[in-house]
Amino acid sequence: MAPEDFDPGPLILPPEDPVEWPGWRETLRAWREEKRREIDLSSYERPEFAWMRDGAVCGMAMLFDEEFRDVDAYLERHQREFGGLDALVLWQAYPRIGIDRRNQFDHYRLAPGLKGTVERLHERGVRVFMGYNPWDTGTRREPVPDAEAIGRIAGEFGFDGVFLDTLPGAPEDLRAVLDRVKPGIVMESELALAVEGLPHHHASWAQWFEDGEAPGVLRNRWLERGHTMHLVRRWDHDHSGELHLAWMNGTGVLVWENVFGSWNGWSDRDKSILRAMSAVRRRYAEQFGRGDWEPLVPCTLEGVYASRWSYGSVTLWTLVNRKGETVEGSALPIASDGTVRLFDLIRGIELDHAHLRIPGRGIGALLALPSRLVDDEFLAFLSERRQSPLSDGGRTELLPTRLSPLPGGDAFEPVVARFRARECGEYGPAPFSSAYPALHFERRISMLAS
């Protein structure tokens, strides 16, 4: 297929027949070369935006969440359970906004010690996004256009990025405003970003992308490797699909457990997968960011798929097991030959051949490394990986709901409330059975009160 006839969507699915994959990869390469001649992507080489290349794991924090009051404890939990955060969105208004005339920007101004919080996040190596809600039109108006108001908030509190809620791209004048505030403020769209938006948006969400059995290729990531994408399915209990797609595309995910007041905690298995992904990705950032990427290379294990990443003399394969049970065997037709040694980076062991053991819905990582590069520091990394095996554990415990007795008695009585609700909750489990619930629905809750 000629590049001009190829018009891919945000997620490019491969042909069903693997025999057709080599031709499909050639089409992808030709299309990328053609598009890169048409679109100026030079902004990705600007040093002020380099931090976003390493921003693969992004968290989403409700700014007034009780857990977030202790920023260090919040980050330490995410380090322990997820392998750490590279960036964090501080979500301020929805669903609290609307009870009075205060607008989305007021909610940042009202947050106690917000500037110090952002500074502390920076000290801990975490970049910070503010949110922009374009639908906030019924509250108090700012004396300046929204783009200018965003710039003022970003400058006042030191934000590094702007998350564009409900938008496929930024308002036309926002990039120029942010560049005046400080260099390197990243814009990230919630909805799928068109390729024409890549020069000015250095990140985007990949939300509710429908993948196939063989993982697809993220179009914008394929076109520009410096563009970071965050896979997210906020209401799913099983996040292995997002993790698989991110791993095969060398990009990141969004960690979001408190979803507007509903708790949707990650399973121990999914947390362990992300910890492993993060450790490998951070060590081999050049492989993922600048190396030669070959998607869906031949793999001999049934239900397992692989991408190859080559940079310099080092080659890395990322693999995913689509099956629900453990798969074990020879995955690739390669072997250690003395000058090049093979390592399973997930299990932290050396291999003679590419014999891998990948748990159900788990991931693999195979490294071909010249013997001269096997040093004490690398062996220490392998030792750390051996201490962090993948888990097959179930759901995480819910955060406890705290009930405080009121003066005058300790007895609690049930209180029942019925109301019209949006996609928000009261720190219990998410009440939705579908991936994306209706925004408005009738809700009935029963809680104890004194």
N, C-alpha and C positions, 0 to 999 in steps of 0.2 A: 504493500500500500504506500502511495506517495505521501510525503509529510503534509502536503497541502490538503489531502483528503482525510487526514487523521484528525479528529476533533474530540479528544478525550474529555470525560468528566473529571470531577475532583479525585475519584478513585478509579484507576485503570485496572480492570479485571483481565486476567490472562485467558486465552482460549481454553476450553475444557480439555482438549487433547494436548498432552505435553509434547507431542511430536511437533506441534506448531509453535512452541515457545521460542526456539531460536529465531524464527522469522519475526515473531512478535517483539523480541528484544531489539532486533535490527530496526523495526519500525519506530520503537521508542527512541532509540539513539538518533535516528534521522530527524524525527520530530523535534527532539531537544535541540539539535544543532540549528535547525531552521528557526525555532522560537528565540534562541539566544542571539541570533543575528537581528531579530526584530525588536527585542526588548532590552533596554539598558539596565543591567543588573549590577552595575559597578558600585552601587551603594553598599553591597555586601562585603566589599573589600575595605570599607572605611573602618578604621580602628575603633571608633566610638560605638559601633554596633557589634563588635566582635563578641561581647558578653552573651548575646542572644544565641550564638552558636552552641554555647554550653548550658543553655537554659532548658534542658530537656524535661526535667521534673518540676512541674509547677503546682503549687497548692492553691486552694481557694478557701479563704478564711472569712467568716462572718465577723466584721470588725467589732461588734458588740457581744460576741460569743464569750461566755464565761471562761471557757478554756483558754481563750486568747489573751486574757488579762495578764498571764505570766508568759511573756514571749519566749523566754529561754526554755521553760518547761515544754511549751508548745513545739519548739524546734527540736528539742531533745527527743520527744516522743516520735516525731516524724523521722528523725535520724535513726532511732532504734527500730522502728517498724517498717519504714519505707526506704531507708538508705539515704535520707536527707532530701532537702528541697534546694533547687537552684533558684527558684523565683516563687513569689507569692502574690496572689491577687487579694487586696483588702477590699472586701465587698461591704458597702456602707449603708445602702438605703432600702432596697427592696427586700422583704415585703413590708418593712416598717413605714415607708414613705406614704404620705397621703392623709394621715390623721390630722395634720395641721398644714400650714402654708410653707413650712420649711422644705427647701428643694434638695436635690441630690448633693450639691456642693456644701450646703449647710451641714449635712450629716458628717462630712469630713471635718468641718470646722468645730463641730460639737464633740468630737472624739477626744477625750482627755489625753494629753501627752502624745498626740499622734506623731509629731515631728521627732520626738525622742524614740518612739517605737520604730519608725522608719530607719533612724540612725542605728539603732540596736540591730535591726535586721541586716543592715549593711555591714556592721561589724562582724556579724556571724556569716558573712559571705552570701547572703540572700538578696536578690534584686526584688524590687517591689513595684507592683502595678496598682494603679487606681482604676476604678470602673467609670464608664460613661454610659448613662441611660438616656438615649435620644427620645424616649417616649415620655420623659418627665416634662410635661407641658402645662399641667394644671396647678403647679405650685408657684411660690414666689419667684418672680423673674429676676435674673441677674442684670445689672446695668450694662453688661457687655454681651456680645454674642457667645454662644456656647463654646466655640473654639477658644476664644480668649479666656473664658472662665476655666476651661480645662487647663490651659497653660498656666494660669495663676495658681490653681491648686497644686499642679505638678511642681511648680517652682517653690511654693511656700513650704511644702512638706517633703520635697526631695524625691518624688516618685521617679522611677526609671522607665515606666511603661504605662500605656493606656489600653485597657481592655475595652473593646468596642461592643458593648452588650447589644444583642439582636441585630447587629449590622454585618454586611458582607464587606465593608470597607469604611474608611474614615471620611468625614466631611472634607470637601475639597481643600479647604484652607488650613486644616489642622496640622499637617506636616510642617508647613512654614512657621506656624505659631510655636510648635514644640522645638523646632530648631533654634528659635530665638531664646527659649528658656534655658536649654543646655544641650550640648551635643549628645546624641545616642539615646534619646527617649524612643522606645520601640512602640509601635502601634500593632495591636493584635485583634483580628476580627473574630467574632463568634461564629458567624455563618461562613460558608465556603467562600474562599477568596478567589476571584478571577485572576488569571495569570497576569493581566494588565495591572493588577494591584501590587504585584511582587516588588517593584522598585521602592515603594514607600512603606510596605508592611513587612517587617522582618519576622513575623510570627503569625500563626492563625490556628484556630481550633479545627480539629477534624472530628466533628460531632455526629454521632449516629450514622457513620458511614457503613453501608451494608456490604460486608466483605463476602467472598466466596470460599469454597473449600481450600483452594490454593490462594494464599494471600495476594492481594492486589498491590499495585504500586501507587503511592500517593503522588498525584500529578505535580503539585507545586514543589514537593521535596525532590522529585526527579529532575525538574527543570533547574532548581537552584538549591544546592546542598547546604547553603548557609541559612536557608529558610527553615526555622524550627516550627514543627507542628505538634499540637497537644491532642492526643486521642482522648475522647471523653464520651462516656455513656452514663450519665449521672445517676440514673435509677437502677441500673443493672446490678444484680448481686454477684454475678460472675464477670470479672474484668479481664479474663484471659484473652478474649477476642481483641480488646484494645491493646493489650500488652504484646500479643502476637504481631499485630499490624505495625505497631511502633518498632518492634525488634527487627522485623524484616525490612523496614524502611529507614532504620538508623535514626529514629527521632524519638519524641517524648510522649508523656501522658500527663493528664491533669488528675491530681489527687484531690477528691472532693467528697468528704464524708458527711459533714453537716450541710445538707442541701436545703437551705432556707428554713432550717428548723427541724427537718426530718433527718434522722440519723441512718445513714446507709454505709455502715462500716465495711471495710475490705476484709476478705478472708485471709487467714494466715498463709494459704498457698499463694494468693496473688501478691501479698506483701513480700513474700520471699522471692518471687519472680522479679519484682521491681528492684529489690535490693541487689540481686545478681546482675540485672541489666545495668543498673547505675554504676556498679563497681567496674564492669567491663567497659561501659561507654566512656566513663571519665578517664580511664587509663588509655584507651585507644580512640581518643577524640579525633585524631587526624585521619584514621581509617574511615570513620563515619562522615567526617566533614569535608575531606579533600581527596580521599582515595578513589580508586576505580570501583564502581558498584555494579555488580552483575546480579540482577534479581532472578530468582527461581532457577538456580543452577541444578543440574541433575543430582538427585539424592536417591539412594537405593533402599531407604527404609520406608515402608508403607505408612502413609499418613503423616510423614515428616517432610517439611519444605525448608529450603535453604537459600540465603543470599550470600554472595561473596564480596568481601571488601579488601582491596589490595592497595597498599601505600608503601612506597619504597621496597624494602626487602621482606616486609611482613604481610601475611595474608590471614584474614579472619573470616570465618563462616559463622553466620547467625542462623540458628535453626529453630523451628517450632514444631511441636507435636500436636496435631489436630485431634488425635484420638483421646478417648477418656481413660485409657490404661497406659501403663509404662511400655515403651518401645525400646528395644535394645538390639544392637547389631552394628555392622559396618555401614556407615552413612555415606562415605565418599571414597572414591578410588585413589587414595593417597596413603603414603606411609613415611615414617621417619627414615632418613637415609644417612644419618651421621652429621651432615652439614646443616640439615634442617630438622628440627625436632618438633613433635606434635604435642599439644596440650589441650586438655578439656578444661576450659576456664570456669565452667560452672561447678564442677566437682573438684577442681584444683589439683589435677593429677596429670602425669605425663603418659603418653600413649605411644605404642609402636605403630599401630594402624588407627584409622578413623573409626574406632569402635566406641560408640556412644551409648549411654543409657539416659533416656529422657522420660521423666514422669509424665503421666497423663495430663494433657493441656499445659505441659511445661515447655521450657526452652532449652536450647543447647548453644554452646559457643566453642568452636574449634579453632585453635591458633597454630599456624605454621611459622615457626620462629627460627632464624639462623642461630646456630649453636653459640656463636660469638656474643649474642645478645642475652643469653641465659646467665644472668648475674645474680648476686645475692638479693638485690632489691626485687627482681622478678620472682625469685623463689619465695620471698616473704609475701608477695602478693598471692601466690598459689596457696601458701599456708593459710592466709586469711580466707580465701575462698573455701578451703576445706572445712573451716569452722562455721560456714554459713550455707548448709545444704538447703535445697528446695524443700518446702513443706507441702504436705497434702492435707493440711488441716482445714476445718470447716469455717463457718462464719465467726467473726469476732464478736465478743460480748458487746451488748448495747451499753452505751454510757448510762449510768444510773440517773434516774430522775430524782432530784433533790426536793424533799418536802420539809419545810421549816414550820414547826408549831407556832401558832400565834399566841399572844398573851391571853391567859384566861382558860387554858385547858389544852390537853394533849390529844383529845379524841378527834378522829378524822371521819368525815361523812362523805359519801359519794355525791358528786355534783355532775350533772349531765348537761351538756351544752350541744345545741344544734345550730349550725351556722353555714353560710355560704363561704366556701374557702377557695383559695388558689393553691398553687403547688408549694405549700408550706405546712409545717407541722409544729409540734410542741415537744421536741426532743425525744419522741418515740420513734419506732421504726417507720420507714416510708410506707404510706398507706396505699401505694399505687401498684397495680398488677401489670400495667403496660409500660413499655419503655419510655413513652412520652405521654403523660396524662393530660386530660382536658384541663385547661387553665382554671375553669370555674366548675365547681361541683358542690354538692351538699355533703356536709361532714357532721358526724355525731361522735363526741368524745365523752368519756366518763373518767373523772379524776377524783382523788381523795383530797379533801380540804378540811381544815379545822374551823 
